[in-house]
Amino acid sequence: IRVKATSIKDQDEQIQGVVVVLRDITELRHLEQVRTEFVGNVSHELRTPLTSIKGYVETLLANDNPDSAIYKRFLNVVKDEADRLEQLIIDLLDLSKIESGISGKGYEAINLNQVIEDVLTIVMPKVSDKELNLKIDVPAELAMISGDESQIKRLYINLIDNAVKYTPNCGEVKVKVYEDDEKIWTEISDTGIGIPSEDLPRIFERFYRVDKARSRNLGGTGLGLSIVKHIIEQHNGMIDVESEVEKGTKFIFYFPKVK
Ligand code: ADP
């Protein structure tokens, strides 16, 4: 609590009373802490691939004539790490754009059937690579929702990408859509590794990952789900998750229908 006291004096400089202002700054402190933590996380996440790039380049430079196989191997690592840096920067920029509520286009009426069809085309190669059984249960006719189409696509891509990433070969990924009077619901479920219950409340936080090493190896930035949550909230929806370790995970979210 921050306290500020001011005395009230009359014409003869006699104190007549005191005004005390008490301000609860718990929330402010908390925001400051979240910000500091975020900047710390970003710096760390940016530095990790950079350190690795510098290390490999310096090793190559220190060696007078490394053979071409070593060259190739080291340059491939440098490329992977540069890709990771690029993805991280794209995610960070997207997140800040979405958070600040600035989007390139205004809201338009969106047909989720079309969005899902486009997204499935994008994720299909990864689904086939892992020989996953992809089940789609989407009604042919759906009410429209209002939003930014590229953001809505982004959120479906992030969730389906995760379902694919965290499900072993030959598992199942399911996309189910249904509507009630006011909302359109989507469930994206998988038969993957699941999320331990103690981690569940934190997975939408920026950079939170159940297993940092695994996520990094799979090309994750730890920002995907926080981007998803922000997009859904900007569109007046809500998201929830259910999961069981080694059984699978289900994300459930809705958007309000356009009346
Ligand atoms: P990442 O880039 O690491 O995938 P996300 O923000 O998309 O970051 O997800 C945060 C964490 O939540 C992941 O690192 C992973 O531990 C967990 N997670 C997300 N989706 C799933 C899923 N479908 N199955 C199991 N774990 C998941």
Boltz pocket constraint, residues with backbone or C-beta under 6 A from the ligand:
constraints:
  - pocket:
      binder: B
      contacts: [[A, 158], [A, 159], [A, 162], [A, 163], [A, 166], [A, 190], [A, 192], [A, 193], [A, 194], [A, 195], [A, 203], [A, 205], [A, 208], [A, 209], [A, 210], [A, 211], [A, 215], [A, 216], [A, 219], [A, 220], [A, 221], [A, 222], [A, 223], [A, 224], [A, 225], [A, 226], [A, 249]]
      max_distance: 6.0
